[in-house]
Amino acid sequence: MWFIIGLLVGALFLGFMWLQKRSNFKLTWYEWLLGIAGLALLLFTVQNYLGSYVEIEPKAATMFLLVTGLPSLILLALTWQLAARRIKKA
């Protein structure tokens, strides 16, 4: 499973870099930082959710979704909004 997730993350990164070159836009350093932190937290959430669920701890699994999954989605949405607003302004 982690091999496939690694391939997907790599493909997303390459696609994003290709999109940046084609559209000729750049992200600022803090947008990169927020995006990487959000992605790392999302991967951490998936790993802990699946691990807790396999160990037959559904309450812990749902708490992982709430405690780490929600902030990861907020960070990723914040990154997207910052980049979109900066690009629209220019």
C-alpha positions, -999 to 999 in steps of 0.1 A, spaced: 0 0 0 28 25 9 45 18 -24 14 29 -43 9 59 -20 46 68 -27 40 65 -64 9 87 -62 27 114 -42 56 114 -66 33 116 -96 14 145 -80 46 163 -73 59 158 -108 25 169 -122 25 200 -100 60 209 -111 50 205 -148 19 226 -142 41 253 -126 64 254 -156 36 254 -181 15 281 -164 46 301 -154 36 307 -118 57 302 -86 48 295 -50 63 314 -22 83 297 5 56 297 31 31 282 6 56 254 0 60 250 38 23 249 45 17 225 16 44 201 27 33 202 63 -3 195 53 7 166 30 30 151 57 2 154 83 -23 138 58 0 108 52 5 105 90 -32 105 94 -38 78 68 -11 56 84 -24 59 119 -60 55 109 -53 23 90 -31 10 118 -57 17 145 -84 2 124 -64 -30 117 -58 -33 154 -96 -32 160 -96 2 177 -123 21 157 -126 49 183 -89 56 181 -90 55 143 -118 81 142 -100 103 167 -69 103 144 -91 114 116 -104 143 138 -72 153 156 -47 151 127 -68 147 96 -88 179 100 -57 202 105 -40 186 75 -70 194 53 -71 229 67 -34 234 59 -38 221 24 -69 243 18 -50 273 32 -21 267 8 -45 264 -21 -63 296 -12 -31 316 -7 -18 306 -40 -51 311 -58 -56 346 -44 -20 357 -52 -23 344 -87 -57 361 -92 -43 394 -79 -14 394 -104 
